Amino acid sequence: MDLSFLPAVNAGLNLVATALLVLGRIWIRQGRVATHRRTMLAALAVSSLFLALYVAHKASRGFESTPYPGAGIARVLYLTILFSHVTLAMAVPVLALRLVHLGLSGRIERHRRLARIAWPIWLYVSITGVVIYLMLYVFDPAPS
């Protein structure tokens, strides 16, 4: 089965997750707790769907890496972003699930303290997911 369309879908999911994370932060600062809760649960659902489709795409390709065609400073920039993205992405599911657990169980102060660390990481991973997609598939630096 051809799943070559999934990188674009996954970038779209990362973009949606980014928007939801930003909106969730805005709404909690406005005191709209129920709206924040729904938005952040939606961000978790979107990020979970991303993870499932990402693994499906990688599995369909034998878990091979997608080579970056650029060279020089573009390659260094790509590899720097990729390294930080992958490293931090490993923490996001654990952090996000813990945030949801703390928030839904009413342990709001602990939720807030963890969110100060976890939210920027989750946001960074979502944004850099889109950037990595653009660098690999849209802004192709390979010579023609």
N, C-alpha and C positions, 0 to 999 in steps of 0.2 A: 504494500500500500504506500502510495506517495504522500509523504507528510511534509514536503518541501515548503508548504504554505505556513507551517507552524511558526517559524521565526517571526514572521510579520504579525501573526495573531498574538504571539507572546509579547512582542513589543507593544502592541495595543493594550494588552492586559496590564503591562507595567505602567503604561501611561494612565490608564484608568485608576490603578492602585495609587499612583502619585497624586492624582486629583482627589481621590477619596481621603488619603492621608492629610492633605492640606486642608480640605473641607472639615474633616473631623477635628483638626486642631483649632480651626477658626470657631467651630460651633461650641467646643468645650470652653473656649475663652469667653464666649458670649453667654455661657451658662446654660446652653441648650443640651442638657445631659442626654435626654432620650434620642435626640437627633445625632449627637456624637456617637452614642452606643450603636445605633443602626448603621451609621456611616463606617465606623471602624470594623464592625462585623462584616460589612460588605467588602471592605479592604482586605480582610482576612480571607473571605471567600474568593475574591478575585486573585489574590496572591496564591491561594491553594490551587486554583484552577491553572494558573500559570505554571506552578511547580509540576503538576500532573502532566500537562502538555509538554513541558520542557523535557521531562524524563521520557515521555513517549517518543518525542522527536529524536532524542539522543539514542534511545534503545533501537529505534528503527534504522539508525545509521551505525550501529555497532559501537556506540559511545566514542566514536572518533571525534577529534577536535576539528573545528573549522579554522583553517589557516588564515591568518591575516595577510592580505596581499601587499600591504604597504611596506615601506622601508624608511630608514632614517628616523627623524624625530617623530613622524606619525606612528611608526611601529613602537617606539619607546612609550609614547603617550598611550597608545592602545594597550600595550602590555601592562602599564602602570594602572590604568583604569580597570582592566580585566582582573589583575591580581587583587586589587582592593575590593572589587565587586564580589569576586568568588569567596574571598576570605570572610567578608562581612555577611554575605548571603547565607553562609552556613549557620549563622547565629539567628537569623530572622525568624525562622519557624518557632524556635524555642522561646525567643523573646516575645513574639506576637501571641503565642498560646498562653504564656505566663501573664501577659498584660490582660488578655481577655478573662482569664481565670480570676485574677485579682479584681478587675473591674466588676465582673458579674457577681462575685461573692461579697461585694461591698467593702473591700479592703482598699479604699480609695487613696489613702495617703501612700501606701506601698505601691499602688498602681501609678500614682503621680511620680514618685521617685524613680521607678523603673522606666516610665515613659520618657523622662528627661534624657535617658540614655538610648532607649530602644527606638523611639520615634525617629530621631535623626538618622540612625543606622538603616532603618526600614525605608525611609525616604530616599536616602543615598543609593541604596541597592535598587530601588525601583527606577530612579532617574538614570543611573548608570546602565541599567539593563536596556533602556531605550537608546542610550548613547552607543553602547556596544553594537546593538542591532544596526544603527545608522552607519557606524564605521565599517561594519562587515558587509552590509548588503546594499546600502544606499550611496554613501560617499566612497565609492570604490577607488582607492588610490593607485590601483594597478595600472601600469602603462598600457595603452591600447595597441 
